[in-house]
Amino acid sequence: MKTYIIPANAVPPAVQIRNAAPRDAARIATLAGQLGYSTDASTVANQLQTFAEHADHVVLVAVTPPEERIIAWVHAATCPLVHAAGFAEVHALVVDESCRGRGLGRLLMQHAENWAQGRGCSMIRLRSNVLRDRAHEFYEKLGYTQFKTQKAFRKTLPERPE
Ligand SMILES: CC(C)(COP(=O)(O)OP(=O)(O)OC[C@H]1O[C@@H](n2cnc3c(N)ncnc32)[C@H](O)[C@@H]1OP(=O)(O)O)[C@@H](O)C(=O)NCCC(=O)NCCS
């Protein structure tokens, strides 16, 4: 596995990027909290298990060797369409509060982009809450451009009888 050296005086000084594994669930859940999504290890473990059976999803973690502490993660997936060529979408990205501004977000996005290219995608997209001004600046630094504004709708569905 390749080791990436992050900027001088950075703590930690090196990271590795790998696919998430079930043992990562608790730490992924903790960092999801920093993203604003309250969840738990069991939910994350179940989702990772589901994704493991579907090549159209990837969850990558940035870990610090040798302890393998997870300090950032990204989830991306392909979005096939019937009316146009499909694309990949980044569903979530978070860097531990104590490790921001050291290039980890950029590194994980590069890996997500490489993964998307490997899945045959010529475009990668993401949606970001209008309140996340700082993240928007980050994405623009990485070459992303805003192309539309949407409203999000949802509906809770009743449980289906067995
Ligand atoms: C947004 C986030 C993922 C960025 O990760 P990061 O590791 O801190 O960013 P990087 O260090 O890789 O920064 C890459 C570039 O973006 C710039 N950047 C990062 N955060 C920025 C900010 N808040 N404002 C302006 N530029 C920013 C950096 O200066 C850097 O530019 P450079 O290479 O020219 O120096 C991280 O701050 C985070 O996890 N935020 C909370 C969760 C979140 O908002 N996730 C996105 C949800 S849509």
PDBQT file of the ligand as one rigid body, heavy atoms in Angstrom, charges set to zero:
ROOT
HETATM    1  C1  LIG A 201     -14.166  20.107   3.541  1.00  0.00    +0.000 C 
HETATM    2  C2  LIG A 201     -13.054  19.171   4.041  1.00  0.00    +0.000 C 
HETATM    3  C3  LIG A 201     -13.364  17.755   3.571  1.00  0.00    +0.000 C 
HETATM    4  C4  LIG A 201     -11.732  19.653   3.451  1.00  0.00    +0.000 C 
HETATM    5  O1  LIG A 201     -10.698  18.743   3.815  1.00  0.00    +0.000 OA
HETATM    6  P1  LIG A 201      -9.229  19.268   4.187  1.00  0.00    +0.000 P 
HETATM    7  O2  LIG A 201      -8.368  18.077   4.378  1.00  0.00    +0.000 OA
HETATM    8  O3  LIG A 201      -9.332  20.213   5.313  1.00  0.00    +0.000 OA
HETATM    9  O4  LIG A 201      -8.827  20.080   2.866  1.00  0.00    +0.000 OA
HETATM   10  P2  LIG A 201      -7.378  20.089   2.152  1.00  0.00    +0.000 P 
HETATM   11  O5  LIG A 201      -6.373  20.356   3.189  1.00  0.00    +0.000 OA
HETATM   12  O6  LIG A 201      -7.238  18.862   1.324  1.00  0.00    +0.000 OA
HETATM   13  O7  LIG A 201      -7.544  21.354   1.222  1.00  0.00    +0.000 OA
HETATM   14  C5  LIG A 201      -7.425  21.289  -0.197  1.00  0.00    +0.000 C 
HETATM   15  C6  LIG A 201      -7.458  22.695  -0.712  1.00  0.00    +0.000 C 
HETATM   16  O8  LIG A 201      -8.715  23.303  -0.369  1.00  0.00    +0.000 OA
HETATM   17  C7  LIG A 201      -8.456  24.469   0.415  1.00  0.00    +0.000 C 
HETATM   18  N1  LIG A 201      -9.439  24.535   1.486  1.00  0.00    +0.000 N 
HETATM   19  C8  LIG A 201      -9.717  23.589   2.394  1.00  0.00    +0.000 A 
HETATM   20  N2  LIG A 201     -10.656  24.026   3.243  1.00  0.00    +0.000 NA
HETATM   21  C9  LIG A 201     -10.935  25.299   2.849  1.00  0.00    +0.000 A 
HETATM   22  C10 LIG A 201     -11.806  26.295   3.345  1.00  0.00    +0.000 A 
HETATM   23  N3  LIG A 201     -12.574  26.079   4.410  1.00  0.00    +0.000 N 
HETATM   24  N4  LIG A 201     -11.855  27.481   2.715  1.00  0.00    +0.000 NA
HETATM   25  C11 LIG A 201     -11.088  27.725   1.640  1.00  0.00    +0.000 A 
HETATM   26  N5  LIG A 201     -10.209  26.806   1.111  1.00  0.00    +0.000 NA
HETATM   27  C12 LIG A 201     -10.161  25.620   1.724  1.00  0.00    +0.000 A 
HETATM   28  C13 LIG A 201      -7.087  24.306   1.000  1.00  0.00    +0.000 C 
HETATM   29  O9  LIG A 201      -6.493  25.557   1.269  1.00  0.00    +0.000 OA
HETATM   30  C14 LIG A 201      -6.376  23.560  -0.096  1.00  0.00    +0.000 C 
HETATM   31  O10 LIG A 201      -5.958  24.455  -1.113  1.00  0.00    +0.000 OA
HETATM   32  P3  LIG A 201      -4.412  24.477  -1.562  1.00  0.00    +0.000 P 
HETATM   33  O11 LIG A 201      -4.077  23.072  -1.975  1.00  0.00    +0.000 OA
HETATM   34  O12 LIG A 201      -4.392  25.455  -2.669  1.00  0.00    +0.000 OA
HETATM   35  O13 LIG A 201      -3.673  24.885  -0.345  1.00  0.00    +0.000 OA
HETATM   36  C15 LIG A 201     -12.909  19.212   5.585  1.00  0.00    +0.000 C 
HETATM   37  O14 LIG A 201     -12.741  20.550   5.988  1.00  0.00    +0.000 OA
HETATM   38  C16 LIG A 201     -14.096  18.650   6.331  1.00  0.00    +0.000 C 
HETATM   39  O15 LIG A 201     -14.129  17.465   6.620  1.00  0.00    +0.000 OA
HETATM   40  N6  LIG A 201     -15.099  19.511   6.666  1.00  0.00    +0.000 N 
HETATM   41  C17 LIG A 201     -16.262  19.094   7.429  1.00  0.00    +0.000 C 
HETATM   42  C18 LIG A 201     -17.135  18.125   6.675  1.00  0.00    +0.000 C 
HETATM   43  C19 LIG A 201     -17.589  18.683   5.337  1.00  0.00    +0.000 C 
HETATM   44  O16 LIG A 201     -18.014  19.818   5.219  1.00  0.00    +0.000 OA
HETATM   45  N7  LIG A 201     -17.550  17.797   4.318  1.00  0.00    +0.000 N 
HETATM   46  C20 LIG A 201     -18.013  18.113   2.989  1.00  0.00    +0.000 C 
HETATM   47  C21 LIG A 201     -19.488  17.892   2.940  1.00  0.00    +0.000 C 
HETATM   48  S1  LIG A 201     -20.184  18.311   1.338  1.00  0.00    +0.000 SA
ENDROOT
TORSDOF 0
